[in-house]
Each structure stands twice: as C-alpha cells, then as structure tokens.
Amino acid sequence: MIQSIKKFIYSDLFIVFWGLLTFYLWMNDYAHWGLYIYLGALFLIFVLSKDVLPSIVVLFNALFVISKTEWALDAIPLYLYMTPVALISGMVIHMIRFKTPFKGKMSLGIGIMFAAMLLSSFNADFIDMNYVFYGIVGLLYVLIYFFYNNSLSETKLSYFLKTLFALGVLISVQVFYYYLTVDDIVQAIDHKTINLGWGISNYVATYLIIFTTVTFYYARTSKWGLVFLLIGIFEALMLIFTLSRGGIIAFAGTLALILFYLFYQNKRWPVMLGGILTIALGIYFVVNALPDVFRGLYERFMDRGLDPTGRFEIYKNAWETFKDYPLFGKGLFARLDEAGDYRMYHNTILHTMATFGTIGLIGLLIQLFMMFKVVLSKLSLERIAVVIAMLGMHAHGMVDNIYYMPQFMILLFIIIAVFENINKTGDASNETLLNGGSA
C-alpha cells in the first residue's frame, strides 16, 4: 500500500491530478474549501515524508487556485490566515523530526537583504502592524528556501520540469477560459479587465514567461516536439492576451534566445521550422477570422504611447528617494499613494535602492549572481531553458512589480533550491548535456 502511494505521488498522474483539481476549484470559485485540501496535503507530506519533492506540485498549484480576492477587511476568509500557519508549522515539524540543516548558497545575499530590511526601518516614516506583517512575509520566503534546499533528498529534475510545464498549461487555459466567459471580448481587451483572482495581468504574464520557456524545452527534446511547439505558441498567445505590456516586451526579448535554443545543435530543426511556419499560417487565418479582437489588441499596444502609466515619473521618484536615503533606503513603505496605500516602483533594482538603499542593492546583486551560478553550474538543455526563463522574468521585473511578490518569490526560491540539491546529490532522472550526453 505504501509503495503504491509513493509510486503515485512521484508519477505524471499526480501532477495531472492536481492541475485538473486546481482548474476545477478556480473555475467554480471553490477555493473557500478547496484550499484546505491543499494545506492538509502539504502538512501531511511535510510531517510524514523525509523527501518533500511531491509537495512542490501541491504548493505551486495552490498559488493559482484562488479566483476571487475582492474581500472587505472583515471578510477575509479563514484559509488565508491558515495558510502561513499550516505551512510554517508543517515545515518546522519536518525540520525538527528529520534534523534538517539551515544552509544554502543564497545565505549571504539573504542575510544582507534581511539586515537591509531592518536597517531601513530607521528611515521609515512609520512602523505599524502592516510593516511588521510585510517583514514576516519576507521571512516566510527565506524559510521556504532553506526548507526545500535541505529537505529534497532525491531530486528528479524531469519531475520538477513536468510540474512547471503543467502549470503553464493550467494558467494558459485559465486565461483562455476568462475570455470565453466575458460578455464582450473586445471591451475586455480595450479596458484591460483581466483578473484571474490570484493575479492581475502583469503577474499572469510573469508566470507564463517562465512556464512557456519550459514548454519549448519539451518542444526541442520530446518525440512529440510538434505538439509541445503548438502548446508553447498557444501559451505565448495567451501571454499576449494578458495585455501586460511589460510582460510582452520581456517575452519578446527572450524570444530570440528561445528560437536559438530550439535550433542550435538540433538535428530536427527543419521539422521545428516547418512546424512554426505551419502554426503561423494557422494563426494568420484565426486573426482574419476574428478581426475585431485582434484589432483591439493592436490598437491597445500601438496607441497608448511609450509610457502610458507614468513609469518614468515613478523611476525618477525612486532615484530621488535613493539619493535622500542612499545607505539604508526609506523603508518598506517608501512609496505610498494619496490614500496612504502601499505602492512599488515597478523596477526591481530601483525599488530595492529606494526601500533598502545601497546595502539592499548589494544583497540583491549577490542573490541574482548566486541564482544564475547555481543553475548554470553545468550546461544542459534543462538548465539553459530555466536560465532563459529566469532572464525573461527578471527582464519583466525592470518594468513591473515582480521581485518581492509572494508567488514569484516562492516559485523562484524553490527553483534555486531544486538546482542546489541536484548540484549536491545529482539528478535522479539525468540531465541532457549540451553535447548530447547525459549527466
């Protein structure tokens, strides 16, 4: 019985099950009880299993299950309060039971960033419970990183990449379903109404940049490459329909890398090229069949001007704040709107400089350096795909709020933890080295 359960949770069927469940719960707005299933499953895996690799499937799906977030302060659902309780208690019990160490390659960068966060409070205009709460959220990212970095005993990169691929399909279908269910697609595009509940357009675009790149890895390596190519192009189209200008620009910037990745040292490049041209022809007929929809897309991106949302003014404000507080920054809430609500600077580097100063910037740069160093410790098709995805996500972070966002940080830190473990213990499923061999 135990062996059968173990075989199931390490199988493709386990990944598919959670993806289908997530879409069903999201589609029907059942997160109010469905999330308890996720939290319960995570808690059991944490407490009972020494290897927590299957919990990544559950945790990642949980990030994309909530379809409604418009709650009044006194109507916030219980599961939101239960989420950190279940996660933290489960991880702590696991670490105590299995004597898990607390170390990792990211320790220096994380330590400097934590110190910067504390020191920045000296320049903050105020410190209240929200300030403390946001600080605790940052510590939760750190706990998740150290937990997964030291609790994965036999990491299978193939299993992890399949999880990322399944999430790309899930989010793309969510975007597609959203537009199927709106009353007027053209109006939804014109007014940019897309909101999947767990994330607005910019956040949806970020995750599609990451997961679509993984799909193109399968397009290159799988015998069903043309099928994955079609899925990847579908995901790219859904990314366009997020209407995130920053996300689309970031993806366009990585597209050259993706195409080079698809064709370099690939004996099947004529098949890939033929597939791309055939799919492009199909898209041409779809565009002509739905002229109003695609005209709306075109007009939105071409007629809004270079800086329709005032990014340049925000960047200028971030730079001025940094000049006023160059060492420690102005604190977590350096930027507030007229109503006193928390706002970010839409640029990872400038936001770090304004809020955490030079010390925070040093911590960020060390983190970024270690991320790419960990993943690129060897050259394999799997690692290069993930690096392209990371470049795309960080490029998006230059124009939108990406870094420091909960779902993004959890996803990113777990990706780094997975590759750190593979570097230490080896890949149980073997990687495909760039020269055609395996590791």
Buried (B, 14 or more C-beta within 10 A) or exposed (E): EEEEEEEEBBBEEBBBBBBEBBBEBBBEEBBEEBBBBBBEBBBEBBBEBEBBBBBBBBBBBBBBBBBBBEEEEEEEBEBEEEBEEBBBEBBBBBBEEBEBEEEBBBBBBBEBBBBBBEBBBEBBEEBEEEBEEBBEEBEBBBBBBBBBBBBBBBBBBBBBBBBBBBBBBBBBBBBBEBBEEEEEBBEBBBEBBBBBBBBBBBBBBBBBBBBBBBBBBBBBBEEEBBEBBBBBBBBBBBBBBBBBBBBBBBBBBBBEBBBEBBBEEBEBEEEBEEBBEEBEEEBEEEBEEBEEBBEBBEEBEEEEEEEEBEBEEBBEBBBEBBEEBEBBBBBBBBBEEEEEEEBBBBBBBBBBBBBBBBBBBBBBBBBBEBBBEBBBBEEBBBBBBBBBBBBBBBBBBBBBBBBBBEBBBBBBBBBBBBBBBBBEEBBBBBBBBBEEEEB
